[in-house]
Amino acid sequence: MDAPSTHTHAIVEALTRAIVEHRLLPGAKLVEQKLADHFGVSRTLVRQALFQLSQNRLVRMEPARGAFVAAPSAQEARQVFTVRRMLEAEMTRAFMRQVNDDQLQALREHIALERQAVEREDVPGRTELLGDFHVRMAELMGNTVLAQILGELISRCALITLMYQSRRQAQHSSDEHEGLVQAMAAGDTEQAVRLMHEHLDHVEASLTFDRKVPTHDIALALS
């Protein structure tokens, strides 16, 4: 990795951690010059980092106004979970109608990656992997449309999950994925559907939308 890429990566990592550890408030303005001064880099590198964060939906870019920490609403997240429960219950039934050993092994390998991310406290990584488990099911069914729709749904509430799911709760989500795969391996469709529904209920219930976050001050948040 060359020097500019290294600097950009460092800025992305520092801002991501400040956001997920609740040291930067949703809606906080991220002033390019202040970030450039803080990191001792050019505004160009800061702009590149902010663009990457916007691609990850952690930052919202507004024309002529600048960059802000994203602030998805709790209502939006709850609506997304309502749609996911409807969609993924039927996806689980469809998956069970054509499940095979290769598909189950692929899901087990994915769960192993989840556990590794949880153990090393890779917060963005574990969030992405825990969401991707559901997309992976659709991919293994060969349903690219379903995989795309699920990916978009999950990304809409990813920031809230990223910000408000603890390590313990993330571990619990991975455990529930494993229980779901066990039900699939046993050929128990109704148990698998019930576990999927309960899993989504638990993820939604684990999100605390009213946590207090301390500051709009970038230097203080990154210190």
GIVENKA-V580311 format. One record per residue. N is the residue number from 1. RES is the residue in one small letter. SS is DSSP state (H for helix, E for strand, C for the rest). OMEGA is omega as a letter, one per 30 degrees, with the letter a starting at -180 (999 if undefined). D_FIRST is the distance of its C-alpha to the first C-alpha in Angstrom with 1 decimal. Layout:
BEGIN
N,RES,SS,OMEGA,D_FIRST
N,RES,SS,OMEGA,D_FIRST
END
This chain:
BEGIN
1,m,C,a,0.0
2,d,C,a,3.8
3,a,H,l,6.7
4,p,H,l,8.4
5,s,H,l,6.1
6,t,H,l,6.1
7,h,H,a,9.8
8,t,H,l,10.5
9,h,H,a,9.6
10,a,H,l,11.7
11,i,H,l,14.4
12,v,H,a,14.6
13,e,H,a,15.0
14,a,H,l,17.5
15,l,H,l,19.5
16,t,H,a,19.6
17,r,H,l,21.0
18,a,H,l,23.4
19,i,H,a,24.7
20,v,H,l,25.2
21,e,C,l,26.7
22,h,C,l,29.1
23,r,C,l,28.3
24,l,C,a,27.9
25,l,C,l,30.9
26,p,C,a,30.8
27,g,C,a,31.6
28,a,C,l,30.1
29,k,E,l,29.0
30,l,E,a,25.5
31,v,C,a,26.1
32,e,H,a,23.2
33,q,H,l,24.5
34,k,H,l,25.1
35,l,H,l,21.6
36,a,H,l,20.2
37,d,H,a,22.7
38,h,H,a,21.9
39,f,H,l,18.1
40,g,C,a,18.7
41,v,C,l,16.6
42,s,C,l,17.9
43,r,H,l,19.6
44,t,H,l,17.5
45,l,H,l,14.4
46,v,H,a,17.0
47,r,H,l,18.4
48,q,H,l,15.2
49,a,H,a,14.9
50,l,H,l,18.7
51,f,H,l,18.5
52,q,H,a,16.2
53,l,H,l,18.7
54,s,H,l,21.5
55,q,H,l,20.3
56,n,C,l,20.5
57,r,C,l,23.9
58,l,C,a,23.3
59,v,E,l,23.9
60,r,E,l,26.6
61,m,E,l,26.3
62,e,E,a,29.7
63,p,C,l,30.6
64,a,C,l,31.9
65,r,C,l,31.6
66,g,E,a,27.9
67,a,E,a,25.8
68,f,E,l,27.5
69,v,E,a,26.8
70,a,C,a,28.1
71,a,C,l,31.6
72,p,C,a,32.7
73,s,C,l,36.3
74,a,H,l,37.8
75,q,H,l,40.3
76,e,H,a,37.7
77,a,H,a,36.1
78,r,H,l,39.6
79,q,H,l,40.4
80,v,H,a,37.3
81,f,H,l,38.3
82,t,H,l,41.8
83,v,H,a,40.6
84,r,H,l,38.3
85,r,H,l,41.3
86,m,H,a,43.3
87,l,H,a,40.8
88,e,H,l,39.4
89,a,H,l,42.8
90,e,H,l,43.7
91,m,H,l,40.4
92,t,H,l,41.1
93,r,H,a,44.5
94,a,H,l,43.2
95,f,H,a,40.6
96,m,H,a,43.4
97,r,H,a,45.5
98,q,C,a,43.1
99,v,C,l,41.0
100,n,C,a,40.4
101,d,H,a,38.9
102,d,H,l,35.6
103,q,H,l,35.0
104,l,H,l,35.9
105,q,H,l,33.5
106,a,H,l,30.6
107,l,H,l,31.5
108,r,H,l,31.7
109,e,H,l,28.2
110,h,H,l,26.9
111,i,H,l,28.9
112,a,H,l,27.3
113,l,H,l,23.8
114,e,H,a,25.5
115,r,H,l,26.9
116,q,H,a,23.7
117,a,H,l,22.1
118,v,H,a,25.4
119,e,H,a,25.5
120,r,C,l,22.1
121,e,C,l,23.0
122,d,C,a,20.1
123,v,H,l,22.2
124,p,H,a,20.3
125,g,H,a,19.6
126,r,H,l,23.2
127,t,H,l,24.6
128,e,H,a,22.9
129,l,H,a,24.0
130,l,H,l,27.5
131,g,H,a,28.0
132,d,H,l,26.6
133,f,H,a,29.3
134,h,H,l,31.8
135,v,H,a,30.0
136,r,H,l,29.6
137,m,H,l,33.3
138,a,H,l,33.9
139,e,H,a,31.4
140,l,H,l,33.2
141,m,C,a,36.5
142,g,C,a,35.2
143,n,C,a,35.8
144,t,H,l,33.0
145,v,H,l,35.0
146,l,H,l,35.4
147,a,H,l,31.8
148,q,H,a,30.9
149,i,H,l,33.6
150,l,H,l,32.6
151,g,H,l,29.0
152,e,H,l,30.1
153,l,H,a,32.6
154,i,H,a,30.2
155,s,H,a,27.7
156,r,H,l,30.5
157,c,C,a,31.1
158,a,H,a,27.6
159,l,H,l,27.2
160,i,H,l,30.5
161,t,H,a,29.7
162,l,H,a,26.4
163,m,H,a,28.2
164,y,H,l,31.5
165,q,C,a,31.0
166,s,C,l,31.1
167,r,H,l,29.5
168,r,H,l,33.1
169,q,H,l,33.6
170,a,H,l,30.3
171,q,H,l,31.5
172,h,H,l,34.9
173,s,H,l,33.4
174,s,H,l,31.7
175,d,H,a,35.1
176,e,H,l,36.9
177,h,H,l,34.6
178,e,H,l,35.7
179,g,H,l,39.3
180,l,H,l,39.1
181,v,H,l,37.9
182,q,H,l,40.7
183,a,H,l,43.2
184,m,H,a,41.9
185,a,H,l,42.2
186,a,C,l,45.8
187,g,C,a,46.6
188,d,C,a,47.7
189,t,H,a,46.9
190,e,H,l,48.7
191,q,H,l,46.9
192,a,H,l,43.5
193,v,H,l,44.4
194,r,H,a,45.7
195,l,H,l,42.6
196,m,H,a,40.3
197,h,H,a,42.5
198,e,H,l,42.6
199,h,H,l,38.9
200,l,H,l,38.3
201,d,H,a,41.1
202,h,H,l,39.5
203,v,H,a,36.1
204,e,H,a,37.8
205,a,H,a,40.1
206,s,C,a,37.3
207,l,C,a,35.8
208,t,C,a,37.2
209,f,C,a,37.3
210,d,C,l,39.0
211,r,C,l,36.8
212,k,C,l,36.9
213,v,C,a,33.7
214,p,C,a,34.1
215,t,C,l,32.6
216,h,C,a,31.6
217,d,C,a,30.3
218,i,H,a,26.6
219,a,H,l,26.6
220,l,H,a,28.8
221,a,H,a,26.8
222,l,H,a,23.5
223,s,C,999,25.2
END
